[in-house]
């Protein structure tokens, strides 16, 4: 009976460890996904800024003529 109780306890610990590992993996993947989205958004904003700067420069040059 004692061996049975130890086996149940061991199984419960393993289950908790698996659940913890799975939760950590999901949290890490979520963090990585958010970081990737942030980098993509910043890159898009940077590119748009460059386009805007180029347009403004072209517009000013056209106004001067």
Biopython code that builds the backbone (N, CA, C, O; Angstrom):
import numpy as np
from Bio.PDB.StructureBuilder import StructureBuilder

atoms = [
    (1, "UNK", "N", (0.833, -1.207, 0.000)),
    (1, "UNK", "CA", (0.000, 0.000, 0.000)),
    (1, "UNK", "C", (0.869, 1.258, 0.000)),
    (1, "UNK", "O", (0.537, 2.240, -0.663)),
    (2, "UNK", "N", (1.977, 1.232, 0.739)),
    (2, "UNK", "CA", (2.884, 2.382, 0.780)),
    (2, "UNK", "C", (3.502, 2.615, -0.597)),
    (2, "UNK", "O", (3.646, 3.753, -1.041)),
    (3, "UNK", "N", (3.858, 1.539, -1.251)),
    (3, "UNK", "CA", (4.440, 1.648, -2.595)),
    (3, "UNK", "C", (3.424, 2.268, -3.551)),
    (3, "UNK", "O", (3.775, 3.066, -4.419)),
    (4, "UNK", "N", (2.179, 1.894, -3.377)),
    (4, "UNK", "CA", (1.106, 2.444, -4.222)),
    (4, "UNK", "C", (0.974, 3.948, -4.004)),
    (4, "UNK", "O", (0.798, 4.703, -4.959)),
    (5, "UNK", "N", (1.058, 4.378, -2.753)),
    (5, "UNK", "CA", (0.958, 5.805, -2.431)),
    (5, "UNK", "C", (2.146, 6.563, -3.019)),
    (5, "UNK", "O", (1.985, 7.659, -3.558)),
    (6, "UNK", "N", (3.350, 5.971, -2.913)),
    (6, "UNK", "CA", (4.541, 6.616, -3.488)),
    (6, "UNK", "C", (4.414, 6.735, -5.003)),
    (6, "UNK", "O", (4.782, 7.751, -5.592)),
    (7, "UNK", "N", (3.889, 5.685, -5.621)),
    (7, "UNK", "CA", (3.714, 5.692, -7.077)),
    (7, "UNK", "C", (2.715, 6.778, -7.489)),
    (7, "UNK", "O", (2.934, 7.484, -8.473)),
    (8, "UNK", "N", (1.629, 6.909, -6.740)),
    (8, "UNK", "CA", (0.642, 7.963, -7.035)),
    (8, "UNK", "C", (1.272, 9.341, -6.891)),
    (8, "UNK", "O", (1.052, 10.226, -7.717)),
    (9, "UNK", "N", (2.058, 9.512, -5.832)),
    (9, "UNK", "CA", (2.721, 10.793, -5.589)),
    (9, "UNK", "C", (3.711, 11.112, -6.714)),
    (9, "UNK", "O", (3.784, 12.245, -7.190)),
    (10, "UNK", "N", (4.468, 10.093, -7.126)),
    (10, "UNK", "CA", (5.428, 10.284, -8.212)),
    (10, "UNK", "C", (4.696, 10.666, -9.505)),
    (10, "UNK", "O", (5.129, 11.566, -10.225)),
    (11, "UNK", "N", (3.602, 9.986, -9.790)),
    (11, "UNK", "CA", (2.826, 10.271, -10.999)),
    (11, "UNK", "C", (2.265, 11.694, -10.946)),
    (11, "UNK", "O", (2.252, 12.397, -11.956)),
    (12, "UNK", "N", (1.808, 12.111, -9.776)),
    (12, "UNK", "CA", (1.264, 13.464, -9.630)),
    (12, "UNK", "C", (2.362, 14.505, -9.841)),
    (12, "UNK", "O", (2.135, 15.528, -10.486)),
    (13, "UNK", "N", (3.557, 14.242, -9.295)),
    (13, "UNK", "CA", (4.680, 15.175, -9.480)),
    (13, "UNK", "C", (5.056, 15.277, -10.952)),
    (13, "UNK", "O", (5.296, 16.370, -11.465)),
    (14, "UNK", "N", (5.106, 14.126, -11.631)),
    (14, "UNK", "CA", (5.436, 14.133, -13.061)),
    (14, "UNK", "C", (4.406, 14.929, -13.851)),
    (14, "UNK", "O", (4.752, 15.695, -14.750)),
    (15, "UNK", "N", (3.148, 14.738, -13.506)),
    (15, "UNK", "CA", (2.078, 15.460, -14.208)),
    (15, "UNK", "C", (2.227, 16.968, -13.985)),
    (15, "UNK", "O", (2.106, 17.756, -14.923)),
    (16, "UNK", "N", (2.489, 17.358, -12.739)),
    (16, "UNK", "CA", (2.669, 18.786, -12.448)),
    (16, "UNK", "C", (3.857, 19.345, -13.222)),
    (16, "UNK", "O", (3.793, 20.457, -13.746)),
    (17, "UNK", "N", (4.942, 18.573, -13.295)),
    (17, "UNK", "CA", (6.143, 19.014, -14.013)),
    (17, "UNK", "C", (5.848, 19.163, -15.506)),
    (17, "UNK", "O", (6.270, 20.135, -16.132)),
    (18, "UNK", "N", (5.121, 18.197, -16.074)),
    (18, "UNK", "CA", (4.758, 18.295, -17.497)),
    (18, "UNK", "C", (3.893, 19.522, -17.750)),
    (18, "UNK", "O", (4.104, 20.248, -18.721)),
    (19, "UNK", "N", (2.922, 19.749, -16.875)),
    (19, "UNK", "CA", (2.040, 20.913, -17.038)),
    (19, "UNK", "C", (2.830, 22.213, -16.921)),
    (19, "UNK", "O", (2.587, 23.161, -17.667)),
    (20, "UNK", "N", (3.772, 22.254, -15.987)),
    (20, "UNK", "CA", (4.593, 23.452, -15.813)),
    (20, "UNK", "C", (5.455, 23.689, -17.059)),
    (20, "UNK", "O", (5.555, 24.813, -17.551)),
    (21, "UNK", "N", (6.069, 22.627, -17.555)),
    (21, "UNK", "CA", (6.897, 22.749, -18.759)),
    (21, "UNK", "C", (6.062, 23.231, -19.939)),
    (21, "UNK", "O", (6.496, 24.086, -20.710)),
    (22, "UNK", "N", (4.874, 22.681, -20.070)),
    (22, "UNK", "CA", (3.988, 23.069, -21.175)),
    (22, "UNK", "C", (3.583, 24.540, -21.048)),
    (22, "UNK", "O", (3.569, 25.275, -22.036)),
    (23, "UNK", "N", (3.258, 24.957, -19.834)),
    (23, "UNK", "CA", (2.874, 26.353, -19.606)),
    (23, "UNK", "C", (4.045, 27.282, -19.928)),
    (23, "UNK", "O", (3.858, 28.318, -20.567)),
    (24, "UNK", "N", (5.241, 26.919, -19.490)),
    (24, "UNK", "CA", (6.426, 27.739, -19.786)),
    (24, "UNK", "C", (6.676, 27.817, -21.285)),
    (24, "UNK", "O", (7.032, 28.874, -21.806)),
    (25, "UNK", "N", (6.487, 26.692, -21.981)),
    (25, "UNK", "CA", (6.690, 26.678, -23.431)),
    (25, "UNK", "C", (5.680, 27.606, -24.119)),
    (25, "UNK", "O", (6.045, 28.383, -25.001)),
    (26, "UNK", "N", (4.410, 27.518, -23.709)),
    (26, "UNK", "CA", (3.379, 28.390, -24.304)),
    (26, "UNK", "C", (3.677, 29.857, -24.028)),
    (26, "UNK", "O", (3.529, 30.699, -24.914)),
    (27, "UNK", "N", (4.098, 30.168, -22.802)),
    (27, "UNK", "CA", (4.425, 31.560, -22.457)),
    (27, "UNK", "C", (5.605, 32.063, -23.277)),
    (27, "UNK", "O", (5.603, 33.204, -23.739)),
    (28, "UNK", "N", (6.615, 31.214, -23.459)),
    (28, "UNK", "CA", (7.786, 31.598, -24.251)),
    (28, "UNK", "C", (7.378, 31.845, -25.707)),
    (28, "UNK", "O", (7.792, 32.833, -26.313)),
    (29, "UNK", "N", (6.569, 30.944, -26.260)),
    (29, "UNK", "CA", (6.117, 31.118, -27.648)),
    (29, "UNK", "C", (5.301, 32.397, -27.800)),
    (29, "UNK", "O", (5.433, 33.106, -28.798)),
    (30, "UNK", "N", (4.460, 32.690, -26.813)),
    (30, "UNK", "CA", (3.645, 33.915, -26.859)),
    (30, "UNK", "C", (4.543, 35.152, -26.814)),
    (30, "UNK", "O", (4.332, 36.105, -27.565)),
    (31, "UNK", "N", (5.547, 35.133, -25.928)),
    (31, "UNK", "CA", (6.495, 36.256, -25.850)),
    (31, "UNK", "C", (7.221, 36.446, -27.173)),
    (31, "UNK", "O", (7.359, 37.566, -27.664)),
    (32, "UNK", "N", (7.684, 35.337, -27.744)),
    (32, "UNK", "CA", (8.407, 35.414, -29.021)),
    (32, "UNK", "C", (7.505, 35.953, -30.125)),
    (32, "UNK", "O", (7.948, 36.742, -30.959)),
    (33, "UNK", "N", (6.239, 35.530, -30.136)),
    (33, "UNK", "CA", (5.296, 35.997, -31.155)),
    (33, "UNK", "C", (5.065, 37.499, -31.015)),
    (33, "UNK", "O", (5.070, 38.231, -32.004)),
    (34, "UNK", "N", (4.861, 37.952, -29.769)),
    (34, "UNK", "CA", (4.643, 39.392, -29.550)),
    (34, "UNK", "C", (5.876, 40.202, -29.946)),
    (34, "UNK", "O", (5.758, 41.277, -30.534)),
    (35, "UNK", "N", (7.057, 39.680, -29.621)),
    (35, "UNK", "CA", (8.308, 40.370, -29.973)),
    (35, "UNK", "C", (8.451, 40.459, -31.496)),
    (35, "UNK", "O", (8.844, 41.496, -32.030)),
    (36, "UNK", "N", (8.134, 39.378, -32.176)),
    (36, "UNK", "CA", (8.225, 39.371, -33.648)),
    (36, "UNK", "C", (7.245, 40.393, -34.234)),
    (36, "UNK", "O", (7.601, 41.145, -35.142)),
    (37, "UNK", "N", (6.017, 40.420, -33.716)),
    (37, "UNK", "CA", (5.027, 41.388, -34.203)),
    (37, "UNK", "C", (5.503, 42.815, -33.954)),
    (37, "UNK", "O", (5.330, 43.690, -34.803)),
    (38, "UNK", "N", (6.102, 43.049, -32.788)),
    (38, "UNK", "CA", (6.598, 44.389, -32.460)),
    (38, "UNK", "C", (7.703, 44.800, -33.434)),
    (38, "UNK", "O", (7.710, 45.920, -33.945)),
    (39, "UNK", "N", (8.638, 43.878, -33.683)),
    (39, "UNK", "CA", (9.722, 44.188, -34.634)),
    (39, "UNK", "C", (9.173, 44.475, -36.025)),
    (39, "UNK", "O", (9.622, 45.406, -36.692)),
    (40, "UNK", "N", (8.203, 43.678, -36.463)),
    (40, "UNK", "CA", (7.615, 43.892, -37.793)),
    (40, "UNK", "C", (6.902, 45.241, -37.859)),
    (40, "UNK", "O", (6.998, 45.954, -38.857)),
    (41, "UNK", "N", (6.189, 45.582, -36.790)),
    (41, "UNK", "CA", (5.471, 46.864, -36.752)),
    (41, "UNK", "C", (6.466, 48.025, -36.789)),
    (41, "UNK", "O", (6.264, 49.000, -37.512)),
    (42, "UNK", "N", (7.539, 47.915, -36.006)),
    (42, "UNK", "CA", (8.551, 48.979, -35.996)),
    (42, "UNK", "C", (9.214, 49.119, -37.359)),
    (42, "UNK", "O", (9.479, 50.234, -37.809)),
    (43, "UNK", "N", (9.482, 47.999, -38.016)),
    (43, "UNK", "CA", (10.103, 48.040, -39.342)),
    (43, "UNK", "C", (9.156, 48.707, -40.342)),
    (43, "UNK", "O", (9.581, 49.509, -41.173)),
    (44, "UNK", "N", (7.880, 48.368, -40.253)),
    (44, "UNK", "CA", (6.898, 48.973, -41.157)),
    (44, "UNK", "C", (6.819, 50.483, -40.917)),
    (44, "UNK", "O", (6.753, 51.266, -41.865)),
    (45, "UNK", "N", (6.828, 50.885, -39.643)),
    (45, "UNK", "CA", (6.790, 52.321, -39.316)),
    (45, "UNK", "C", (8.045, 53.026, -39.829)),
    (45, "UNK", "O", (7.967, 54.143, -40.340)),
    (46, "UNK", "N", (9.204, 52.371, -39.693)),
    (46, "UNK", "CA", (10.454, 52.958, -40.162)),
    (46, "UNK", "C", (10.418, 53.140, -41.680)),
    (46, "UNK", "O", (10.823, 54.178, -42.203)),
    (47, "UNK", "N", (9.934, 52.127, -42.366)),
    (47, "UNK", "CA", (9.845, 52.227, -43.829)),
    (47, "UNK", "C", (8.872, 53.334, -44.239)),
    (47, "UNK", "O", (9.139, 54.094, -45.170)),
    (48, "UNK", "N", (7.743, 53.416, -43.533)),
    (48, "UNK", "CA", (6.764, 54.455, -43.854)),
    (48, "UNK", "C", (7.365, 55.837, -43.607)),
    (48, "UNK", "O", (7.124, 56.766, -44.378)),
    (49, "UNK", "N", (8.145, 55.974, -42.534)),
    (49, "UNK", "CA", (8.803, 57.247, -42.243)),
    (49, "UNK", "C", (9.738, 57.623, -43.392)),
    (49, "UNK", "O", (9.771, 58.777, -43.818)),
    (50, "UNK", "N", (10.496, 56.648, -43.889)),
    (50, "UNK", "CA", (11.415, 56.935, -44.998)),
    (50, "UNK", "C", (10.645, 57.353, -46.248)),
    (50, "UNK", "O", (11.051, 58.277, -46.953)),
    (51, "UNK", "N", (9.536, 56.670, -46.519)),
    (51, "UNK", "CA", (8.707, 57.028, -47.677)),
    (51, "UNK", "C", (8.181, 58.449, -47.502)),
    (51, "UNK", "O", (8.210, 59.250, -48.437)),
    (52, "UNK", "N", (7.700, 58.754, -46.297)),
    (52, "UNK", "CA", (7.174, 60.100, -46.027)),
    (52, "UNK", "C", (8.266, 61.151, -46.207)),
    (52, "UNK", "O", (8.025, 62.205, -46.795)),
    (53, "UNK", "N", (9.464, 60.864, -45.703)),
    (53, "UNK", "CA", (10.567, 61.815, -45.833)),
    (53, "UNK", "C", (10.895, 62.048, -47.311)),
    (53, "UNK", "O", (11.119, 63.182, -47.735)),
    (54, "UNK", "N", (10.919, 60.980, -48.072)),
    (54, "UNK", "CA", (11.221, 61.092, -49.498)),
    (54, "UNK", "C", (10.137, 61.914, -50.201)),
    (54, "UNK", "O", (10.434, 62.770, -51.033)),
    (55, "UNK", "N", (8.880, 61.641, -49.853)),
    (55, "UNK", "CA", (7.773, 62.380, -50.457)),
    (55, "UNK", "C", (7.869, 63.867, -50.104)),
    (55, "UNK", "O", (7.701, 64.732, -50.964)),
    (56, "UNK", "N", (8.141, 64.149, -48.830)),
    (56, "UNK", "CA", (8.247, 65.548, -48.397)),
    (56, "UNK", "C", (9.366, 66.265, -49.145)),
    (56, "UNK", "O", (9.203, 67.406, -49.576)),
    (57, "UNK", "N", (10.495, 65.590, -49.296)),
    (57, "UNK", "CA", (11.632, 66.184, -50.003)),
    (57, "UNK", "C", (11.255, 66.449, -51.462)),
    (57, "UNK", "O", (11.529, 67.525, -51.994)),
    (58, "UNK", "N", (10.630, 65.470, -52.099)),
    (58, "UNK", "CA", (10.212, 65.636, -53.502)),
    (58, "UNK", "C", (9.200, 66.767, -53.624)),
    (58, "UNK", "O", (9.261, 67.568, -54.557)),
    (59, "UNK", "N", (8.269, 66.827, -52.675)),
    (59, "UNK", "CA", (7.229, 67.855, -52.705)),
    (59, "UNK", "C", (7.851, 69.251, -52.557)),
    (59, "UNK", "O", (7.488, 70.184, -53.274)),
    (60, "UNK", "N", (8.801, 69.375, -51.607)),
    (60, "UNK", "CA", (9.469, 70.674, -51.412)),
    (60, "UNK", "C", (10.250, 71.085, -52.658)),
    (60, "UNK", "O", (10.215, 72.248, -53.063)),
    (61, "UNK", "N", (10.943, 70.145, -53.255)),
    (61, "UNK", "CA", (11.700, 70.448, -54.473)),
    (61, "UNK", "C", (10.754, 70.891, -55.591)),
    (61, "UNK", "O", (11.063, 71.819, -56.339)),
    (62, "UNK", "N", (9.620, 70.236, -55.702)),
    (62, "UNK", "CA", (8.647, 70.591, -56.743)),
    (62, "UNK", "C", (8.088, 71.985, -56.483)),
    (62, "UNK", "O", (7.838, 72.736, -57.425)),
    (63, "UNK", "N", (7.891, 72.337, -55.216)),
    (63, "UNK", "CA", (7.352, 73.665, -54.887)),
    (63, "UNK", "C", (8.361, 74.760, -55.220)),
    (63, "UNK", "O", (7.980, 75.873, -55.582)),
    (64, "UNK", "N", (9.641, 74.443, -55.096)),
    (64, "UNK", "CA", (10.674, 75.453, -55.344)),
    (64, "UNK", "C", (10.803, 75.773, -56.829)),
    (64, "UNK", "O", (11.271, 76.853, -57.191)),
    (65, "UNK", "N", (10.396, 74.855, -57.684)),
    (65, "UNK", "CA", (10.555, 75.074, -59.131)),
    (65, "UNK", "C", (9.501, 76.008, -59.668)),
    (65, "UNK", "O", (9.486, 76.301, -60.864)),
]
sb = StructureBuilder()
sb.init_structure("model")
sb.init_model(0)
sb.init_chain("A")
sb.init_seg("    ")
for serial, (resi, resn, name, xyz) in enumerate(atoms, 1):
    if name == "N":
        sb.init_residue(resn, " ", resi, " ")
    sb.init_atom(name, np.array(xyz, "f"), 0.0, 1.0, " ", f" {name:<3s}", serial, name[0])
structure = sb.get_structure()
